[in-house]
């Protein structure tokens, strides 16, 4: 049972990462600016790192299930 809960949690986290990346109207704005870059650009750059970390954590968490 614990194994299924972990797998569901992994899927939910990865699904959330995908949904936020596809929900551009949520972050389609100019302000706040960071180092002269509009929010739209720097949010996407930060989200690439967040998605990579979430994927790595999910992979490690699922790795011991096999």
C-alpha positions as CSV (number, residue, x, y, z in Angstrom):
1,X,0.0,0.0,0.0
2,X,2.8,2.4,0.8
3,X,4.4,1.7,-2.6
4,X,1.2,2.8,-4.3
5,X,0.9,6.0,-2.3
6,X,4.5,6.9,-3.2
7,X,3.8,6.2,-6.9
8,X,0.7,8.4,-6.8
9,X,2.6,11.2,-5.1
10,X,5.3,11.0,-7.8
11,X,2.7,11.2,-10.5
12,X,0.9,14.1,-8.9
13,X,4.2,16.1,-8.5
14,X,5.1,15.5,-12.2
15,X,1.6,16.3,-13.3
16,X,1.7,19.6,-11.4
17,X,5.0,20.5,-13.0
18,X,3.5,20.0,-16.4
19,X,0.3,21.9,-15.7
20,X,2.1,24.9,-14.4
21,X,4.4,24.9,-17.5
22,X,1.4,24.8,-19.8
23,X,-0.6,27.4,-17.9
24,X,1.0,30.4,-19.6
25,X,-1.8,32.9,-18.7
26,X,-0.8,32.5,-15.1
27,X,2.6,34.0,-15.7
28,X,2.2,36.0,-18.9
29,X,3.1,39.4,-17.6
30,X,5.9,41.9,-17.6
31,X,6.4,42.6,-13.9
32,X,8.2,42.0,-11.6
33,X,11.4,42.2,-13.6
34,X,14.6,40.4,-12.6
35,X,17.9,41.8,-14.0
36,X,15.9,43.5,-16.7
37,X,14.1,40.4,-17.8
38,X,10.3,40.3,-17.8
39,X,8.6,37.9,-15.4
40,X,7.5,35.6,-18.3
41,X,11.1,34.9,-19.3
42,X,12.7,34.5,-15.9
43,X,9.8,32.4,-14.6
44,X,10.2,29.9,-17.5
45,X,14.0,29.8,-16.8
46,X,13.4,29.1,-13.1
47,X,10.7,26.5,-14.0
48,X,13.1,24.5,-16.1
49,X,15.3,24.1,-13.0
50,X,12.3,23.2,-10.8
51,X,11.1,20.7,-13.4
52,X,14.5,19.1,-13.6
53,X,14.8,18.8,-9.9
54,X,11.2,17.3,-9.6
55,X,12.0,14.8,-12.3
56,X,15.3,13.8,-10.6
57,X,13.6,13.4,-7.3
58,X,10.8,11.4,-8.8
59,X,13.3,9.2,-10.6
60,X,15.2,8.5,-7.4
61,X,12.0,7.8,-5.5
62,X,10.7,5.4,-8.2
63,X,14.1,3.8,-8.6
64,X,14.0,1.8,-5.4
65,X,10.5,0.5,-6.3
66,X,11.8,-1.6,-9.2
